[in-house]
């Protein structure tokens, strides 16, 4: 059977998402960028728990730079070319 990664997709901020995800069980956390729950602390806690974070929908250049600087594993965007360019410039 093929491997399917499960992730929690949420519109609202979840307190201690790294703990909640384990109850699903899932490996990823996909928060809405408008929920303002993506912080360095949240990213670090998820990574310490071997989980990934991929916020959505990150469309502005400012949002992309902010998310990449926080160390997210990826983003959902309507502008993938812009995101790839910004990510490469930040490396």
Gaussian input, Z-matrix of N, CA and C with variables (Angstrom, degrees):
# hf/3-21g

backbone

0 1
 N
 C     1     B1
 C     2     B2     1     A1
 N     3     B3     2     A2     1     D1
 C     4     B4     3     A3     2     D2
 C     5     B5     4     A4     3     D3
 N     6     B6     5     A5     4     D4
 C     7     B7     6     A6     5     D5
 C     8     B8     7     A7     6     D6
 N     9     B9     8     A8     7     D7
 C    10    B10     9     A9     8     D8
 C    11    B11    10    A10     9     D9
 N    12    B12    11    A11    10    D10
 C    13    B13    12    A12    11    D11
 C    14    B14    13    A13    12    D12
 N    15    B15    14    A14    13    D13
 C    16    B16    15    A15    14    D14
 C    17    B17    16    A16    15    D15
 N    18    B18    17    A17    16    D16
 C    19    B19    18    A18    17    D17
 C    20    B20    19    A19    18    D18
 N    21    B21    20    A20    19    D19
 C    22    B22    21    A21    20    D20
 C    23    B23    22    A22    21    D21
 N    24    B24    23    A23    22    D22
 C    25    B25    24    A24    23    D23
 C    26    B26    25    A25    24    D24
 N    27    B27    26    A26    25    D25
 C    28    B28    27    A27    26    D26
 C    29    B29    28    A28    27    D27
 N    30    B30    29    A29    28    D28
 C    31    B31    30    A30    29    D29
 C    32    B32    31    A31    30    D30
 N    33    B33    32    A32    31    D31
 C    34    B34    33    A33    32    D32
 C    35    B35    34    A34    33    D33
 N    36    B36    35    A35    34    D34
 C    37    B37    36    A36    35    D35
 C    38    B38    37    A37    36    D36
 N    39    B39    38    A38    37    D37
 C    40    B40    39    A39    38    D38
 C    41    B41    40    A40    39    D39
 N    42    B42    41    A41    40    D40
 C    43    B43    42    A42    41    D41
 C    44    B44    43    A43    42    D42
 N    45    B45    44    A44    43    D43
 C    46    B46    45    A45    44    D44
 C    47    B47    46    A46    45    D45
 N    48    B48    47    A47    46    D46
 C    49    B49    48    A48    47    D47
 C    50    B50    49    A49    48    D48
 N    51    B51    50    A50    49    D49
 C    52    B52    51    A51    50    D50
 C    53    B53    52    A52    51    D51
 N    54    B54    53    A53    52    D52
 C    55    B55    54    A54    53    D53
 C    56    B56    55    A55    54    D54
 N    57    B57    56    A56    55    D55
 C    58    B58    57    A57    56    D56
 C    59    B59    58    A58    57    D57
 N    60    B60    59    A59    58    D58
 C    61    B61    60    A60    59    D59
 C    62    B62    61    A61    60    D60
 N    63    B63    62    A62    61    D61
 C    64    B64    63    A63    62    D62
 C    65    B65    64    A64    63    D63
 N    66    B66    65    A65    64    D64
 C    67    B67    66    A66    65    D65
 C    68    B68    67    A67    66    D66
 N    69    B69    68    A68    67    D67
 C    70    B70    69    A69    68    D68
 C    71    B71    70    A70    69    D69
 N    72    B72    71    A71    70    D70
 C    73    B73    72    A72    71    D71
 C    74    B74    73    A73    72    D72
 N    75    B75    74    A74    73    D73
 C    76    B76    75    A75    74    D74
 C    77    B77    76    A76    75    D75
 N    78    B78    77    A77    76    D76
 C    79    B79    78    A78    77    D77
 C    80    B80    79    A79    78    D78
 N    81    B81    80    A80    79    D79
 C    82    B82    81    A81    80    D80
 C    83    B83    82    A82    81    D81
 N    84    B84    83    A83    82    D82
 C    85    B85    84    A84    83    D83
 C    86    B86    85    A85    84    D84
 N    87    B87    86    A86    85    D85
 C    88    B88    87    A87    86    D86
 C    89    B89    88    A88    87    D87
 N    90    B90    89    A89    88    D88
 C    91    B91    90    A90    89    D89
 C    92    B92    91    A91    90    D90
 N    93    B93    92    A92    91    D91
 C    94    B94    93    A93    92    D92
 C    95    B95    94    A94    93    D93
 N    96    B96    95    A95    94    D94
 C    97    B97    96    A96    95    D95
 C    98    B98    97    A97    96    D96
 N    99    B99    98    A98    97    D97
 C   100   B100    99    A99    98    D98
 C   101   B101   100   A100    99    D99
 N   102   B102   101   A101   100   D100
 C   103   B103   102   A102   101   D101
 C   104   B104   103   A103   102   D102
 N   105   B105   104   A104   103   D103
 C   106   B106   105   A105   104   D104
 C   107   B107   106   A106   105   D105
 N   108   B108   107   A107   106   D106
 C   109   B109   108   A108   107   D107
 C   110   B110   109   A109   108   D108
 N   111   B111   110   A110   109   D109
 C   112   B112   111   A111   110   D110
 C   113   B113   112   A112   111   D111
 N   114   B114   113   A113   112   D112
 C   115   B115   114   A114   113   D113
 C   116   B116   115   A115   114   D114
 N   117   B117   116   A116   115   D115
 C   118   B118   117   A117   116   D116
 C   119   B119   118   A118   117   D117
 N   120   B120   119   A119   118   D118
 C   121   B121   120   A120   119   D119
 C   122   B122   121   A121   120   D120
 N   123   B123   122   A122   121   D121
 C   124   B124   123   A123   122   D122
 C   125   B125   124   A124   123   D123
 N   126   B126   125   A125   124   D124
 C   127   B127   126   A126   125   D125
 C   128   B128   127   A127   126   D126
 N   129   B129   128   A128   127   D127
 C   130   B130   129   A129   128   D128
 C   131   B131   130   A130   129   D129
 N   132   B132   131   A131   130   D130
 C   133   B133   132   A132   131   D131
 C   134   B134   133   A133   132   D132
 N   135   B135   134   A134   133   D133
 C   136   B136   135   A135   134   D134
 C   137   B137   136   A136   135   D135
 N   138   B138   137   A137   136   D136
 C   139   B139   138   A138   137   D137
 C   140   B140   139   A139   138   D138
 N   141   B141   140   A140   139   D139
 C   142   B142   141   A141   140   D140
 C   143   B143   142   A142   141   D141
 N   144   B144   143   A143   142   D142
 C   145   B145   144   A144   143   D143
 C   146   B146   145   A145   144   D144
 N   147   B147   146   A146   145   D145
 C   148   B148   147   A147   146   D146
 C   149   B149   148   A148   147   D147
 N   150   B150   149   A149   148   D148
 C   151   B151   150   A150   149   D149
 C   152   B152   151   A151   150   D150
 N   153   B153   152   A152   151   D151
 C   154   B154   153   A153   152   D152
 C   155   B155   154   A154   153   D153
 N   156   B156   155   A155   154   D154
 C   157   B157   156   A156   155   D155
 C   158   B158   157   A157   156   D156
 N   159   B159   158   A158   157   D157
 C   160   B160   159   A159   158   D158
 C   161   B161   160   A160   159   D159
 N   162   B162   161   A161   160   D160
 C   163   B163   162   A162   161   D161
 C   164   B164   163   A163   162   D162
 N   165   B165   164   A164   163   D163
 C   166   B166   165   A165   164   D164
 C   167   B167   166   A166   165   D165
 N   168   B168   167   A167   166   D166
 C   169   B169   168   A168   167   D167
 C   170   B170   169   A169   168   D168
 N   171   B171   170   A170   169   D169
 C   172   B172   171   A171   170   D170
 C   173   B173   172   A172   171   D171
 N   174   B174   173   A173   172   D172
 C   175   B175   174   A174   173   D173
 C   176   B176   175   A175   174   D174
 N   177   B177   176   A176   175   D175
 C   178   B178   177   A177   176   D176
 C   179   B179   178   A178   177   D177
 N   180   B180   179   A179   178   D178
 C   181   B181   180   A180   179   D179
 C   182   B182   181   A181   180   D180
 N   183   B183   182   A182   181   D181
 C   184   B184   183   A183   182   D182
 C   185   B185   184   A184   183   D183
 N   186   B186   185   A185   184   D184
 C   187   B187   186   A186   185   D185
 C   188   B188   187   A187   186   D186
 N   189   B189   188   A188   187   D187
 C   190   B190   189   A189   188   D188
 C   191   B191   190   A190   189   D189
 N   192   B192   191   A191   190   D190
 C   193   B193   192   A192   191   D191
 C   194   B194   193   A193   192   D192
 N   195   B195   194   A194   193   D193
 C   196   B196   195   A195   194   D194
 C   197   B197   196   A196   195   D195
 N   198   B198   197   A197   196   D196
 C   199   B199   198   A198   197   D197
 C   200   B200   199   A199   198   D198
 N   201   B201   200   A200   199   D199
 C   202   B202   201   A201   200   D200
 C   203   B203   202   A202   201   D201
 N   204   B204   203   A203   202   D202
 C   205   B205   204   A204   203   D203
 C   206   B206   205   A205   204   D204
 N   207   B207   206   A206   205   D205
 C   208   B208   207   A207   206   D206
 C   209   B209   208   A208   207   D207
 N   210   B210   209   A209   208   D208
 C   211   B211   210   A210   209   D209
 C   212   B212   211   A211   210   D210
 N   213   B213   212   A212   211   D211
 C   214   B214   213   A213   212   D212
 C   215   B215   214   A214   213   D213
 N   216   B216   215   A215   214   D214
 C   217   B217   216   A216   215   D215
 C   218   B218   217   A217   216   D216
 N   219   B219   218   A218   217   D217
 C   220   B220   219   A219   218   D218
 C   221   B221   220   A220   219   D219
 N   222   B222   221   A221   220   D220
 C   223   B223   222   A222   221   D221
 C   224   B224   223   A223   222   D222
 N   225   B225   224   A224   223   D223
 C   226   B226   225   A225   224   D224
 C   227   B227   226   A226   225   D225
 N   228   B228   227   A227   226   D226
 C   229   B229   228   A228   227   D227
 C   230   B230   229   A229   228   D228
 N   231   B231   230   A230   229   D229
 C   232   B232   231   A231   230   D230
 C   233   B233   232   A232   231   D231
 N   234   B234   233   A233   232   D232
 C   235   B235   234   A234   233   D233
 C   236   B236   235   A235   234   D234
 N   237   B237   236   A236   235   D235
 C   238   B238   237   A237   236   D236
 C   239   B239   238   A238   237   D237
 N   240   B240   239   A239   238   D238
 C   241   B241   240   A240   239   D239
 C   242   B242   241   A241   240   D240
 N   243   B243   242   A242   241   D241
 C   244   B244   243   A243   242   D242
 C   245   B245   244   A244   243   D243
 N   246   B246   245   A245   244   D244
 C   247   B247   246   A246   245   D245
 C   248   B248   247   A247   246   D246
 N   249   B249   248   A248   247   D247
 C   250   B250   249   A249   248   D248
 C   251   B251   250   A250   249   D249
 N   252   B252   251   A251   250   D250
 C   253   B253   252   A252   251   D251
 C   254   B254   253   A253   252   D252
 N   255   B255   254   A254   253   D253
 C   256   B256   255   A255   254   D254
 C   257   B257   256   A256   255   D255
 N   258   B258   257   A257   256   D256
 C   259   B259   258   A258   257   D257
 C   260   B260   259   A259   258   D258
 N   261   B261   260   A260   259   D259
 C   262   B262   261   A261   260   D260
 C   263   B263   262   A262   261   D261
 N   264   B264   263   A263   262   D262
 C   265   B265   264   A264   263   D263
 C   266   B266   265   A265   264   D264
 N   267   B267   266   A266   265   D265
 C   268   B268   267   A267   266   D266
 C   269   B269   268   A268   267   D267
 N   270   B270   269   A269   268   D268
 C   271   B271   270   A270   269   D269
 C   272   B272   271   A271   270   D270

   B1=1.4575
   B2=1.5331
   B3=1.3278
   B4=1.4638
   B5=1.5292
   B6=1.3191
   B7=1.4602
   B8=1.5327
   B9=1.3181
   B10=1.4569
   B11=1.5207
   B12=1.3189
   B13=1.4578
   B14=1.5212
   B15=1.3178
   B16=1.4573
   B17=1.5201
   B18=1.3331
   B19=1.4570
   B20=1.5216
   B21=1.3120
   B22=1.4570
   B23=1.5253
   B24=1.3265
   B25=1.4606
   B26=1.5210
   B27=1.3298
   B28=1.4524
   B29=1.5269
   B30=1.3127
   B31=1.4604
   B32=1.5249
   B33=1.3231
   B34=1.4603
   B35=1.5207
   B36=1.3138
   B37=1.4567
   B38=1.5225
   B39=1.3145
   B40=1.4642
   B41=1.5173
   B42=1.3230
   B43=1.4639
   B44=1.5188
   B45=1.2995
   B46=1.4617
   B47=1.5361
   B48=1.3257
   B49=1.4657
   B50=1.5249
   B51=1.3380
   B52=1.4658
   B53=1.5273
   B54=1.3313
   B55=1.4676
   B56=1.5342
   B57=1.3246
   B58=1.4620
   B59=1.5238
   B60=1.3250
   B61=1.4630
   B62=1.5233
   B63=1.3287
   B64=1.4700
   B65=1.5258
   B66=1.3263
   B67=1.4692
   B68=1.5204
   B69=1.3246
   B70=1.4681
   B71=1.5354
   B72=1.2802
   B73=1.4631
   B74=1.5246
   B75=1.3182
   B76=1.4609
   B77=1.5208
   B78=1.3044
   B79=1.4611
   B80=1.5248
   B81=1.3184
   B82=1.4535
   B83=1.5138
   B84=1.3246
   B85=1.4550
   B86=1.5240
   B87=1.3402
   B88=1.4571
   B89=1.5276
   B90=1.3423
   B91=1.4668
   B92=1.5250
   B93=1.3250
   B94=1.4576
   B95=1.5238
   B96=1.3130
   B97=1.4636
   B98=1.5237
   B99=1.3237
   B100=1.4608
   B101=1.5253
   B102=1.3226
   B103=1.4580
   B104=1.5174
   B105=1.3272
   B106=1.4696
   B107=1.5247
   B108=1.3162
   B109=1.4566
   B110=1.5108
   B111=1.3234
   B112=1.4643
   B113=1.5275
   B114=1.3269
   B115=1.4604
   B116=1.5221
   B117=1.3236
   B118=1.4681
   B119=1.5217
   B120=1.3351
   B121=1.4638
   B122=1.5274
   B123=1.3211
   B124=1.4703
   B125=1.5263
   B126=1.3262
   B127=1.4683
   B128=1.5242
   B129=1.3251
   B130=1.4686
   B131=1.5243
   B132=1.3309
   B133=1.4684
   B134=1.5251
   B135=1.3169
   B136=1.4645
   B137=1.5230
   B138=1.3144
   B139=1.4654
   B140=1.5260
   B141=1.3306
   B142=1.4707
   B143=1.5234
   B144=1.3294
   B145=1.4721
   B146=1.5272
   B147=1.3395
   B148=1.4730
   B149=1.5279
   B150=1.3348
   B151=1.4560
   B152=1.5239
   B153=1.3243
   B154=1.4614
   B155=1.5201
   B156=1.3292
   B157=1.4607
   B158=1.5224
   B159=1.3369
   B160=1.4673
   B161=1.5336
   B162=1.3347
   B163=1.4618
   B164=1.5341
   B165=1.3301
   B166=1.4704
   B167=1.5158
   B168=1.2404
   B169=1.4352
   B170=1.5161
   B171=1.3175
   B172=1.4633
   B173=1.5247
   B174=1.3329
   B175=1.4633
   B176=1.5226
   B177=1.3244
   B178=1.4662
   B179=1.5261
   B180=1.3212
   B181=1.4685
   B182=1.5276
   B183=1.3230
   B184=1.4727
   B185=1.5297
   B186=1.3374
   B187=1.4696
   B188=1.5248
   B189=1.3214
   B190=1.4662
   B191=1.5225
   B192=1.3300
   B193=1.4654
   B194=1.5226
   B195=1.3203
   B196=1.4615
   B197=1.5291
   B198=1.3241
   B199=1.4682
   B200=1.5259
   B201=1.3303
   B202=1.4669
   B203=1.5277
   B204=1.3463
   B205=1.4696
   B206=1.5272
   B207=1.3297
   B208=1.4688
   B209=1.5232
   B210=1.3293
   B211=1.4606
   B212=1.5139
   B213=1.3521
   B214=1.4657
   B215=1.5290
   B216=1.3145
   B217=1.4637
   B218=1.5222
   B219=1.2986
   B220=1.4533
   B221=1.5122
   B222=1.3209
   B223=1.4596
   B224=1.5226
   B225=1.3101
   B226=1.4581
   B227=1.5245
   B228=1.3297
   B229=1.4549
   B230=1.5236
   B231=1.3290
   B232=1.4589
   B233=1.5292
   B234=1.3461
   B235=1.4615
   B236=1.5308
   B237=1.3356
   B238=1.4703
   B239=1.5265
   B240=1.3264
   B241=1.4690
   B242=1.5299
   B243=1.3230
   B244=1.4656
   B245=1.5295
   B246=1.3136
   B247=1.4686
   B248=1.5262
   B249=1.3206
   B250=1.4703
   B251=1.5258
   B252=1.3260
   B253=1.4651
   B254=1.5270
   B255=1.3176
   B256=1.4683
   B257=1.5215
   B258=1.3135
   B259=1.4697
   B260=1.5254
   B261=1.3194
   B262=1.4700
   B263=1.5260
   B264=1.3320
   B265=1.4683
   B266=1.5234
   B267=1.3317
   B268=1.4654
   B269=1.5275
   B270=1.3251
   B271=1.4748
   B272=1.5014
   A1=109.03
   A2=117.90
   A3=120.13
   A4=111.36
   A5=114.85
   A6=121.45
   A7=109.46
   A8=116.33
   A9=121.51
   A10=107.11
   A11=116.55
   A12=120.38
   A13=109.43
   A14=116.44
   A15=121.57
   A16=109.24
   A17=115.92
   A18=120.95
   A19=109.10
   A20=115.11
   A21=122.11
   A22=107.69
   A23=116.42
   A24=123.20
   A25=106.34
   A26=117.47
   A27=119.14
   A28=112.53
   A29=115.09
   A30=121.41
   A31=111.03
   A32=117.07
   A33=122.31
   A34=110.92
   A35=115.81
   A36=121.77
   A37=108.89
   A38=116.57
   A39=122.20
   A40=107.52
   A41=116.50
   A42=120.83
   A43=108.71
   A44=117.17
   A45=124.39
   A46=111.85
   A47=116.72
   A48=119.52
   A49=113.13
   A50=117.44
   A51=119.87
   A52=111.80
   A53=117.27
   A54=121.31
   A55=110.48
   A56=116.42
   A57=121.06
   A58=111.29
   A59=116.60
   A60=121.55
   A61=111.42
   A62=116.42
   A63=120.00
   A64=111.97
   A65=117.84
   A66=120.68
   A67=112.31
   A68=117.87
   A69=120.66
   A70=113.02
   A71=126.10
   A72=129.91
   A73=110.71
   A74=114.93
   A75=121.12
   A76=108.47
   A77=116.02
   A78=120.64
   A79=111.49
   A80=117.13
   A81=119.31
   A82=113.64
   A83=114.14
   A84=123.19
   A85=106.92
   A86=116.58
   A87=122.50
   A88=108.70
   A89=117.24
   A90=120.26
   A91=112.30
   A92=115.53
   A93=121.46
   A94=107.85
   A95=117.51
   A96=121.99
   A97=111.04
   A98=118.23
   A99=122.02
   A100=112.27
   A101=117.02
   A102=120.26
   A103=113.86
   A104=117.57
   A105=123.75
   A106=113.21
   A107=117.50
   A108=120.01
   A109=113.94
   A110=117.51
   A111=120.72
   A112=108.24
   A113=115.56
   A114=122.24
   A115=108.97
   A116=116.23
   A117=120.41
   A118=110.31
   A119=116.07
   A120=120.89
   A121=111.51
   A122=116.71
   A123=120.94
   A124=109.91
   A125=116.90
   A126=120.79
   A127=109.85
   A128=117.44
   A129=121.34
   A130=111.45
   A131=117.54
   A132=121.12
   A133=111.08
   A134=117.11
   A135=120.66
   A136=110.79
   A137=116.77
   A138=120.29
   A139=111.09
   A140=117.57
   A141=121.06
   A142=111.04
   A143=116.74
   A144=122.32
   A145=111.91
   A146=116.70
   A147=122.38
   A148=112.25
   A149=116.43
   A150=122.03
   A151=109.44
   A152=116.00
   A153=120.90
   A154=110.49
   A155=115.14
   A156=121.03
   A157=108.63
   A158=114.39
   A159=121.61
   A160=108.18
   A161=118.13
   A162=121.00
   A163=112.56
   A164=115.33
   A165=121.61
   A166=109.34
   A167=122.11
   A168=132.12
   A169=105.94
   A170=116.97
   A171=124.11
   A172=107.76
   A173=116.45
   A174=119.19
   A175=115.13
   A176=118.58
   A177=118.38
   A178=110.46
   A179=114.79
   A180=120.50
   A181=110.40
   A182=116.35
   A183=121.20
   A184=110.66
   A185=117.02
   A186=120.77
   A187=111.06
   A188=116.35
   A189=120.26
   A190=110.74
   A191=116.44
   A192=120.38
   A193=110.67
   A194=116.39
   A195=120.36
   A196=111.19
   A197=116.99
   A198=120.09
   A199=111.59
   A200=116.94
   A201=119.84
   A202=110.76
   A203=117.20
   A204=119.47
   A205=111.55
   A206=117.21
   A207=120.90
   A208=112.02
   A209=116.52
   A210=120.13
   A211=115.38
   A212=117.35
   A213=118.87
   A214=109.67
   A215=116.20
   A216=121.60
   A217=112.93
   A218=116.74
   A219=122.40
   A220=108.54
   A221=116.06
   A222=120.86
   A223=108.94
   A224=115.07
   A225=121.73
   A226=105.38
   A227=117.80
   A228=121.71
   A229=110.23
   A230=114.75
   A231=120.79
   A232=110.99
   A233=116.31
   A234=121.59
   A235=110.85
   A236=117.61
   A237=120.27
   A238=113.82
   A239=118.41
   A240=120.00
   A241=110.66
   A242=115.90
   A243=121.26
   A244=109.94
   A245=116.73
   A246=120.92
   A247=111.60
   A248=116.82
   A249=120.59
   A250=110.00
   A251=116.88
   A252=121.02
   A253=110.70
   A254=116.72
   A255=120.85
   A256=110.61
   A257=116.89
   A258=120.45
   A259=110.44
   A260=116.97
   A261=120.82
   A262=111.17
   A263=117.02
   A264=121.00
   A265=111.55
   A266=117.19
   A267=121.34
   A268=113.20
   A269=117.48
   A270=120.11
   A271=111.02
   D1=136.13
   D2=-179.50
   D3=-69.50
   D4=152.19
   D5=177.91
   D6=-78.96
   D7=133.22
   D8=175.99
   D9=-124.27
   D10=121.68
   D11=178.78
   D12=-80.76
   D13=130.37
   D14=175.85
   D15=-97.41
   D16=144.99
   D17=177.80
   D18=-144.96
   D19=152.37
   D20=176.78
   D21=-91.40
   D22=123.32
   D23=177.72
   D24=-107.86
   D25=122.69
   D26=-174.28
   D27=-137.97
   D28=145.02
   D29=176.45
   D30=-89.68
   D31=-23.27
   D32=-176.29
   D33=-112.37
   D34=162.89
   D35=176.87
   D36=-70.61
   D37=135.21
   D38=175.58
   D39=-109.20
   D40=127.42
   D41=175.93
   D42=-69.35
   D43=128.54
   D44=-178.67
   D45=50.80
   D46=63.64
   D47=-177.99
   D48=-58.79
   D49=-29.97
   D50=179.74
   D51=-62.74
   D52=-29.82
   D53=177.48
   D54=-80.21
   D55=-43.73
   D56=-179.37
   D57=-60.57
   D58=-43.34
   D59=-177.30
   D60=-58.29
   D61=-35.56
   D62=179.99
   D63=-64.31
   D64=-26.32
   D65=-178.61
   D66=-77.84
   D67=-16.76
   D68=-174.89
   D69=-70.27
   D70=-50.19
   D71=-13.72
   D72=-84.17
   D73=143.65
   D74=178.73
   D75=-135.30
   D76=169.79
   D77=179.04
   D78=-113.10
   D79=-13.70
   D80=-175.79
   D81=-130.88
   D82=158.26
   D83=178.55
   D84=-127.40
   D85=121.39
   D86=-177.88
   D87=-120.78
   D88=85.25
   D89=-178.69
   D90=-85.81
   D91=152.15
   D92=173.43
   D93=-69.10
   D94=131.04
   D95=-178.89
   D96=-59.43
   D97=-28.77
   D98=-178.80
   D99=-74.60
   D100=-13.72
   D101=179.71
   D102=-74.73
   D103=-12.96
   D104=177.41
   D105=58.35
   D106=27.57
   D107=179.42
   D108=-98.71
   D109=8.49
   D110=-178.85
   D111=-97.08
   D112=108.75
   D113=179.20
   D114=-130.20
   D115=167.10
   D116=176.36
   D117=-57.79
   D118=-38.30
   D119=-178.45
   D120=-66.13
   D121=-42.30
   D122=178.98
   D123=-65.34
   D124=-45.16
   D125=179.12
   D126=-60.55
   D127=-45.12
   D128=-179.58
   D129=-63.54
   D130=-42.05
   D131=179.93
   D132=-64.70
   D133=-41.39
   D134=178.03
   D135=-64.90
   D136=-45.33
   D137=179.94
   D138=-64.42
   D139=-37.18
   D140=177.77
   D141=-63.94
   D142=-25.82
   D143=178.68
   D144=-95.65
   D145=13.31
   D146=179.64
   D147=61.85
   D148=35.37
   D149=179.75
   D150=-116.10
   D151=160.16
   D152=-179.26
   D153=-113.12
   D154=156.70
   D155=178.28
   D156=-131.30
   D157=128.55
   D158=-179.28
   D159=-136.87
   D160=91.64
   D161=-178.42
   D162=-67.29
   D163=156.82
   D164=176.24
   D165=-136.31
   D166=164.44
   D167=-32.18
   D168=-88.80
   D169=112.35
   D170=-173.76
   D171=-97.22
   D172=102.62
   D173=-173.60
   D174=-112.94
   D175=-30.55
   D176=-177.48
   D177=-82.37
   D178=152.90
   D179=178.66
   D180=-59.70
   D181=-40.92
   D182=179.87
   D183=-61.52
   D184=-45.80
   D185=178.36
   D186=-62.24
   D187=-42.76
   D188=-179.38
   D189=-61.13
   D190=-48.15
   D191=179.65
   D192=-60.27
   D193=-41.81
   D194=179.71
   D195=-63.40
   D196=-47.16
   D197=-178.64
   D198=-64.23
   D199=-43.28
   D200=179.36
   D201=-65.24
   D202=-36.55
   D203=179.63
   D204=-69.43
   D205=-25.11
   D206=176.79
   D207=-77.70
   D208=-15.16
   D209=177.48
   D210=91.83
   D211=22.32
   D212=177.49
   D213=-61.73
   D214=156.65
   D215=-176.49
   D216=-81.47
   D217=-18.97
   D218=-180.00
   D219=177.98
   D220=174.18
   D221=177.42
   D222=-138.90
   D223=157.26
   D224=167.81
   D225=-97.88
   D226=131.99
   D227=-178.21
   D228=-150.46
   D229=157.04
   D230=173.10
   D231=-89.06
   D232=-3.31
   D233=-176.39
   D234=-129.64
   D235=69.46
   D236=-176.11
   D237=-61.58
   D238=-35.26
   D239=179.14
   D240=-61.68
   D241=-43.12
   D242=178.35
   D243=-62.85
   D244=-44.05
   D245=-178.39
   D246=-63.35
   D247=-44.10
   D248=179.87
   D249=-62.85
   D250=-43.51
   D251=-179.94
   D252=-61.40
   D253=-46.65
   D254=-179.48
   D255=-64.54
   D256=-44.33
   D257=179.73
   D258=-60.06
   D259=-44.14
   D260=-179.98
   D261=-64.45
   D262=-39.67
   D263=179.37
   D264=-65.82
   D265=-28.91
   D266=-177.29
   D267=-84.57
   D268=-10.87
   D269=-179.20
   D270=-72.16

